[in-house]
Amino acid sequence: MGFRCGIVGLPNVGKSTLFNALTETAAAQAANYPFCTIEPNVGRVAVPDARLDRIREIAASAQEIETQIEFVDIAGLVRGASKGEGLGNQFLANIREVDAIVHVLRCFEEGDVTHVEGRVDPIADADTVETELMLADLDSLERRVPNLVKKAQQGDKEAKVEASVLGQALDLLRESKPARLTQPKDVEEEKALQRAQLLTAKPVLYVCNVDEGDAASGNALSARVEDKAKAEGAVAVVISAAIEAEIATLPEEERDAFLSDLGLEETGLNRMINAAYQLLGLITFYTAGPKESRAWTVRKGAKAPEAAGEIHSDFERGFIRAETIGYDDFITCGGESGARDAGKLRSEGKEYVVKDGDVMLFRFNV
């Protein structure tokens, strides 16, 4: 299970610079004028994973394969996007396709970078984008919900579920609140909300783009964004896109020293990935053997057959059992053989809920 994060924000806040750095490519055209990114640029990056390094070492695998995250650099949005202003229609269509929104906010004062609205105020920027997304959702639901209510009154069970949960979302939007605050009462309503693909139902990660000197501790502007995220139950991280761009050009062996000189323990990419996992409720499990050690991503709460399906649909369809070792036991016992001898290898069935760090071998028959 890979997942897509759409990088959004007003023009000239550092979106494309950050995208280029994260994907270590110059695919997105970073320039100091609005709409330099016309088509959504997509980049896949491997998720750094120290646990996978240790598993490969112990399993003596020929190679390791990290799980991946996909970043989509989406064209800049301006006020009026919900009505088609700027590249609004394209922006809204692209953002529907992502799992989470990475909202880049300008938290630096540099005067020679033009701000599309002539001021530096990350909270106002966030509100501009959120308002346009809410207006688009409001327009969509005001057309859909009355028809669903009519069908529900005629006895359509599916329409009844959708009318209930989307009606709640519509009420929130009318109060200028995002649809992510909707509280489905059961699994069916939760699925109906997901099918609706509401823009404001997507989880949000705020990225505070600061000057190089503020990368370690942030500044007054980023502190305001962090307060906003906390109040919303969202997540915020502080990153200097300029630093990330420089790191991307350095040889791997020089990066740690460079970060240390700046008072940073890890790259902004790592912080973003950790925050995205937290935001989307994802965990990692592993497979290990002579050919490869590999990391896989699955949603928190997934059962063993679903995890098996991430590897191949036949594994899920013909699932028999999962031979499972906890990460700590795998390391402590020196791998599968030692874990088996120590009684730490467990045979888990279809109802087993996968834990973060599990090392698994699936038995199946089709």
C-alpha positions as MATLAB code, in Angstrom:
seq = 'MGFRCGIVGLPNVGKSTLFNALTETAAAQAANYPFCTIEPNVGRVAVPDARLDRIREIAASAQEIETQIEFVDIAGLVRGASKGEGLGNQFLANIREVDAIVHVLRCFEEGDVTHVEGRVDPIADADTVETELMLADLDSLERRVPNLVKKAQQGDKEAKVEASVLGQALDLLRESKPARLTQPKDVEEEKALQRAQLLTAKPVLYVCNVDEGDAASGNALSARVEDKAKAEGAVAVVISAAIEAEIATLPEEERDAFLSDLGLEETGLNRMINAAYQLLGLITFYTAGPKESRAWTVRKGAKAPEAAGEIHSDFERGFIRAETIGYDDFITCGGESGARDAGKLRSEGKEYVVKDGDVMLFRFNV';
ca = [
       0.000    0.000    0.000;
       1.638    3.193   -1.163;
      -0.001    6.483   -0.373;
      -0.208    9.826   -2.147;
       0.300   13.195   -0.532;
      -0.679   16.253   -2.540;
       1.589   19.247   -1.938;
      -0.600   22.359   -2.049;
      -0.393   26.024   -1.156;
      -0.580   29.495   -2.601;
       1.883   30.333   -5.403;
       5.484   31.085   -4.369;
       5.414   29.543   -0.892;
       8.097   26.963   -1.749;
       5.981   24.017   -2.900;
       7.983   23.135   -5.976;
      11.330   23.755   -4.257;
      10.271   21.311   -1.544;
       8.986   18.792   -4.093;
      12.232   18.930   -6.048;
      14.238   18.383   -2.887;
      12.075   15.537   -1.638;
      12.211   13.629   -4.876;
      15.813   14.641   -5.613;
      14.789   15.772   -9.044;
      14.260   19.004  -10.925;
      11.059   17.720  -12.528;
       8.982   20.546  -11.054;
       9.895   23.958  -12.405;
      10.595   26.124   -9.352;
      10.446   29.803  -10.332;
       9.483   33.080   -8.720;
       6.171   33.598  -10.492;
       2.663   32.136  -10.077;
       1.637   28.901  -11.793;
       5.128   27.745  -12.710;
       3.791   24.252  -11.979;
       1.100   23.710  -14.607;
       0.706   19.934  -14.562;
       0.834   17.951  -11.321;
       4.330   16.528  -10.948;
       4.520   13.147   -9.300;
       7.547   11.756   -7.517;
       8.016    8.545   -5.568;
      10.537    8.403   -2.763;
      11.714    5.511   -0.650;
      10.832    5.754    3.039;
      14.076    5.685    5.099;
      13.826    2.823    7.579;
      16.549    1.961   10.081;
      14.640   -1.163   11.147;
      14.770   -2.506    7.587;
      18.546   -1.994    7.546;
      18.891   -4.184   10.656;
      16.539   -6.855    9.320;
      18.477   -7.098    6.066;
      21.764   -7.352    7.969;
      20.516  -10.190   10.172;
      18.708  -12.023    7.356;
      21.773  -11.598    5.097;
      19.465  -10.562    2.264;
      20.921   -9.703   -1.142;
      18.948   -6.457   -1.219;
      16.417   -4.396    0.681;
      13.348   -2.670   -0.704;
      11.785    0.198    1.205;
       8.133    1.080    1.127;
       7.400    4.237   -0.843;
       5.484    7.468   -0.536;
       4.233    9.438   -3.522;
       4.306   13.227   -3.549;
       2.191   15.144   -6.038;
       3.146   18.774   -6.617;
      -0.163   20.443   -7.475;
      -0.492   23.787   -9.272;
      -0.805   26.810   -6.950;
      -4.237   27.899   -5.801;
      -5.572   31.450   -5.538;
      -8.680   33.041   -4.084;
     -11.698   32.139   -6.221;
     -10.409   28.674   -7.208;
     -13.761   27.084   -6.279;
     -15.290   29.202   -9.062;
     -12.547   28.348  -11.536;
     -10.217   31.310  -10.923;
      -6.555   30.801  -11.799;
      -6.062   27.059  -12.237;
      -8.830   26.303   -9.762;
     -10.703   23.572  -11.611;
      -7.500   21.663  -12.306;
      -6.350   22.134   -8.705;
      -9.604   20.756   -7.310;
      -9.604   17.768   -9.668;
      -5.993   16.869   -8.826;
      -6.460   17.131   -5.085;
      -9.374   14.678   -5.110;
      -6.934   11.935   -6.113;
      -4.625   12.157   -3.055;
      -4.870   10.490    0.362;
      -3.658   13.472    2.375;
      -2.952   17.149    1.849;
       0.525   18.507    2.579;
      -0.185   22.214    2.943;
       2.987   24.277    2.521;
       2.818   27.656    4.261;
       5.252   30.517    3.868;
       6.835   31.237    7.241;
       9.786   33.288    6.016;
      10.043   37.035    5.464;
      12.423   37.126    2.474;
      11.387   40.241    0.571;
      12.500   39.354   -2.950;
      10.102   36.409   -3.264;
       6.742   37.707   -4.435;
       3.672   36.733   -2.410;
       0.577   36.454   -4.571;
      -1.463   38.507   -2.062;
       1.291   40.942   -1.095;
       1.782   39.892    2.539;
       3.315   37.151    4.722;
       0.621   35.570    6.895;
       0.590   31.741    6.975;
      -2.711   31.571    8.872;
      -4.433   33.731    6.262;
      -2.850   31.584    3.531;
      -4.159   28.420    5.176;
      -7.614   29.957    5.506;
      -7.610   30.995    1.829;
      -6.951   27.444    0.655;
      -9.316   25.859    3.198;
     -12.103   28.283    2.252;
     -11.809   27.400   -1.425;
     -11.921   23.690   -0.605;
     -14.951   24.186    1.653;
     -16.766   26.215   -1.010;
     -16.142   23.461   -3.575;
     -17.446   20.782   -1.164;
     -20.423   22.952   -0.233;
     -21.395   23.395   -3.870;
     -21.088   19.642   -4.467;
     -23.143   18.583   -1.431;
     -25.874   21.171   -1.891;
     -26.554   19.527   -5.246;
     -26.222   15.924   -4.042;
     -27.802   15.752   -0.595;
     -31.393   16.780   -1.569;
     -31.483   13.965   -4.163;
     -30.139   11.481   -1.597;
     -32.783   12.545    0.936;
     -35.510   12.034   -1.666;
     -34.215    8.539   -2.505;
     -33.888    7.685    1.193;
     -37.541    8.626    1.758;
     -38.451    6.225   -1.037;
     -36.757    3.362    0.827;
     -33.306    3.291   -0.812;
     -31.085    1.908    1.967;
     -27.771    3.047    0.441;
     -29.157    6.543   -0.115;
     -30.303    6.623    3.512;
     -26.745    5.967    4.718;
     -25.281    8.557    2.354;
     -27.929   11.162    3.160;
     -27.203   10.781    6.873;
     -23.424   11.174    6.786;
     -23.229   13.659    3.904;
     -26.031   15.684    5.455;
     -23.892   15.994    8.574;
     -20.926   17.070    6.441;
     -23.126   19.662    4.685;
     -24.213   21.126    8.025;
     -20.566   21.486    9.057;
     -19.627   23.203    5.792;
     -22.507   25.634    6.187;
     -20.956   26.543    9.545;
     -17.576   27.103    7.791;
     -16.148   23.900    9.264;
     -14.324   21.215    7.229;
     -15.950   17.866    6.444;
     -13.144   16.031    8.273;
     -15.006   16.874   11.506;
     -17.884   14.622   10.382;
     -18.433   11.685   12.733;
     -19.806    8.612   10.905;
     -21.878    6.457   13.251;
     -20.824    3.123   11.715;
     -18.612    1.484    9.095;
     -21.187    1.966    6.326;
     -21.319    5.699    6.912;
     -17.529    5.829    7.065;
     -17.306    4.136    3.651;
     -19.964    6.471    2.235;
     -17.976    9.497    3.400;
     -14.818    8.114    1.784;
     -16.643    7.470   -1.504;
     -17.798   11.083   -1.583;
     -14.145   12.216   -2.001;
     -14.776   15.488   -0.207;
     -11.774   17.783   -0.344;
     -12.075   18.955    3.252;
     -12.461   15.395    4.545;
      -8.823   14.651    3.715;
      -6.307   14.790    6.583;
      -3.983   17.806    6.512;
      -0.275   18.107    7.291;
       0.904   21.707    7.600;
       4.493   22.282    6.466;
       6.005   25.519    7.787;
       8.606   26.618    5.246;
      11.142   28.705    7.161;
      14.511   30.365    6.492;
      17.635   28.265    6.992;
      18.381   29.927   10.333;
      14.982   28.898   11.743;
      15.047   25.273   10.580;
      16.006   23.827   13.964;
      13.616   25.725   16.224;
      11.073   27.461   13.993;
       9.960   31.075   14.422;
       6.973   33.154   15.477;
       5.130   32.463   12.211;
       5.605   28.684   12.415;
       4.536   28.762   16.077;
       1.196   30.230   14.989;
       0.742   27.402   12.488;
       1.596   24.804   15.127;
      -1.044   26.298   17.425;
      -3.580   26.149   14.588;
      -2.744   22.501   13.853;
      -3.031   21.563   17.520;
      -6.449   23.217   17.780;
      -7.651   21.293   14.716;
      -6.179   17.948   15.699;
      -3.925   18.222   12.623;
      -0.124   17.898   12.370;
       2.527   20.548   11.626;
       6.243   20.211   10.837;
       8.924   22.869   10.379;
      11.078   22.548    7.263;
      13.441   24.758    5.319;
      12.859   23.951    1.645;
      16.169   25.664    0.866;
      18.037   23.301    3.204;
      16.230   20.265    1.793;
      17.219   21.375   -1.709;
      20.857   21.615   -0.636;
      20.792   18.227    1.112;
      19.471   16.664   -2.077;
      22.663   17.677   -3.893;
      25.046   16.251   -1.269;
      26.582   12.767   -1.328;
      24.909   10.449    1.174;
      27.993   10.283    3.414;
      28.089   14.087    3.861;
      24.467   14.627    4.839;
      24.686   13.763    8.542;
      27.537   16.216    9.125;
      25.673   18.921    7.206;
      22.544   18.394    9.319;
      24.567   18.361   12.533;
      26.140   21.728   11.680;
      22.631   23.164   11.382;
      21.472   21.652   14.682;
      19.183   19.139   12.938;
      18.931   15.430   13.768;
      17.169   14.326   10.588;
      16.019   15.635    7.237;
      12.717   17.354    6.663;
      11.760   14.389    4.482;
      11.995   12.050    7.456;
       9.893   14.363    9.594;
       7.284   14.656    6.855;
       7.102   10.896    6.397;
       6.719   10.253   10.124;
       4.013   12.911   10.326;
       2.230   11.479    7.273;
       2.238    7.976    8.776;
       0.787    9.377   11.988;
      -1.801   11.358   10.060;
      -2.979    8.462    7.892;
      -2.804    5.800   10.593;
      -0.260    3.611    8.794;
       2.130    0.955   10.078;
       4.989   -1.038    8.545;
       5.478   -4.799    8.471;
       8.391   -6.692    6.934;
       9.287   -9.789    4.962;
      12.828  -11.166    5.034;
      14.702  -13.860    3.148;
      17.928  -14.580    1.265;
      16.878  -12.625   -1.832;
      15.450   -9.519   -0.170;
      14.245   -7.854    2.984;
      11.267   -5.640    2.275;
       9.068   -3.119    4.064;
       5.319   -2.983    3.409;
       2.774   -0.377    4.446;
      -0.675   -1.244    5.742;
      -3.362    0.641    7.642;
      -3.359    0.387   11.425;
      -5.859   -2.282   12.487;
      -5.402   -4.397    9.337;
      -5.686   -8.150    9.789;
      -3.176  -10.687    8.510;
      -4.981  -11.560    5.223;
      -5.139   -7.857    4.278;
      -1.406   -7.531    4.901;
      -0.834  -10.631    2.780;
      -2.842   -8.978    0.015;
      -0.378   -6.101   -0.080;
       2.191   -8.585   -1.382;
      -0.107  -10.398   -3.826;
      -3.851  -10.848   -4.151;
      -3.364  -14.650   -4.231;
      -1.807  -14.458   -0.762;
      -4.978  -12.901    0.605;
      -7.360  -15.115   -1.369;
      -5.674  -18.353   -0.309;
      -4.489  -17.225    3.149;
      -3.801  -20.086    5.582;
      -1.658  -18.521    8.316;
       1.077  -15.973    8.977;
       4.295  -17.008   10.692;
       5.035  -13.880   12.684;
       7.972  -12.528   14.697;
       7.916   -9.173   16.485;
      10.692   -6.816   15.377;
      12.413   -6.752   18.793;
      12.323  -10.561   18.990;
      13.727  -10.861   15.455;
      16.675   -8.640   16.395;
      17.254  -10.122   19.847;
      17.119  -13.728   18.598;
      19.279  -13.064   15.557;
      16.658  -13.796   12.939;
      14.002  -16.361   12.075;
      15.896  -19.474   13.139;
      16.813  -18.078   16.549;
      13.281  -16.767   17.088;
      11.846  -20.190   16.243;
      14.206  -21.918   18.686;
      13.305  -19.393   21.406;
       9.585  -19.895   20.878;
       9.144  -16.339   19.598;
       7.789  -17.311   16.170;
       3.985  -17.346   16.289;
       1.490  -18.920   13.897;
      -1.295  -16.351   13.452;
      -4.654  -16.855   11.761;
      -7.112  -14.715    9.810;
      -8.181  -12.600   12.793;
      -4.674  -11.529   13.788;
      -4.251   -7.748   13.806;
      -0.865   -6.841   12.362;
       1.467   -4.896   14.658;
       3.964   -2.267   13.569;
       7.336   -3.945   13.005;
       6.064   -7.510   12.561;
       8.299   -9.724   10.416;
       5.925  -12.056    8.564;
       5.940  -15.113    6.309;
       2.560  -15.947    4.754;
       1.372  -19.477    4.044;
      -1.329  -19.713    1.391;
      -2.974  -22.095   -1.033;
      -4.848  -21.222   -4.220;
];
